[in-house]
Amino acid sequence: MRVLTEKEMRAKKMVCLPLDGLDSLHDLSARVEELSPVVGLFKIGKETFTRFGPEAVRVVHGYGADVFLDLKYHDIPNTVMGAADAAAMLGVRIFNVHASGGLEMMRAAVEGARSGAERYGMEVPKVIAVTVLTSIDQGIMNDQLRVPGLVEDQVLHYAFLAHQAGLDGIVCSAADLGAIRDKLPSGFTYVTPGIKGTKTPAGTDQKRVFSPGSAVRDGSSILVVGRAITGPETSAGRLRAGYEVLEDMALYL
């Protein structure tokens, strides 16, 4: 384990690692312990939360790490408000909703997060909106989903809705940042999945991907980096990949 530079420490706080594909809480705990030197935030998504429930959040917190609860709430406003209250109770740092749920639903998420945090004595979690999934490209959006126009225009529309609803930021591809950042407040948060490593891929299901450094250069706030770090078969290989990600990001910090 090597000592990080000041810029690499800043980069580490921006790296979010998905805790996917793990068979037990023991494996989850081992992954958090193994990669904490290069990761500042761990993402618990649908697979892991369905498999292990809230205990997965408690395991991550046990290592003093923060959680991005990636369950993409999308339901009637009252149901989403209750889910947001529950997320606040768990003490997660960030959770998300689908912007396509509309203004009322997103506002309910913000209200649930704030009231839940107050009730349980927790810090208010950030609420961010999923815009267009990075697995969806222009052809899929136009032909399969029958949403006309350009991907970046749809992303911007959803971003405006999220800001209007009082959310803290959005999830979007780093490829969309150039078209939207100057149209939104300076403090808005941009969480960007689809990040490939300097020597490793993001995955074939990701259509719109960026390198870590180029994502930082274009204004990403938090980079979701999965297989680019977890791809190597050995612990030493995974740590090495993580250090390479931080080095690439540090070039632009």
FENMO-V260081 format. One line per field, one symbol per residue. ss: DSSP state (a for helix, b for strand, c for the rest). phi: phi as a letter, one per 40 degrees, with the letter a starting at -180 (. if undefined). psi: psi as a letter, one per 30 degrees, with the letter a starting at -180 (. if undefined). A space follows every 50 residues. Layout:
BEGIN
ss: ???
phi: ???
psi: ???
END
This chain:
BEGIN
ss: cccccaaaaaaaaabbbbccccccaaaaaaaaaaacccccbbbbbaaaaa aaccaaaaaaaacccbbbbbbbbcccaaaaaaaaaaaaaacccbbbbbaa acaaaaaaaaaaaaaaaaaacccccbbbbbcccccccaaaaaaacccccc aaaaaaaaaaaaaaccccbbbccaaaaaaaaaacccccbbbbccbbcccc cccccccccbbaaaaaaccccbbbccaaaaccccaaaaaaaaaaaaaaaa ccc
phi: .bcccccccccdcccbbccbgbcaccccccccccbdcbbbabcbbccccc cbgdcccccccccgbcbbcbbfdaacdcccccccdcccccgccaabbccc cgccccccccccccccccccgbccccbbbccbdccbbdcccccccfbcgc dcccdcdccccccccgccibbacccccccbdcbbdccccbbbcgccccbb cchccccbbbcdccccdchccbbcbbccbccdcbcccccccccccccccc cbb
psi: klkkleeeeeeeffkkkkilgkflfeeeeeeeeegefgkfkkkjaeeeee efafeeeeeeffggllkjjifikjaleeeeeeeeeeeeefgleklllkff fleeeeeeeeeeeeeeeeeghlkklkklkkckkffjaeeeeeeefhjlal eeeeeeeeeeeeeefglfalklkfffefffefgllfgkkjkjahkllffl lfkffjejllleeeeeeggkekkjjcffefekfleeeeeeeeeeeeeeef fg.
END
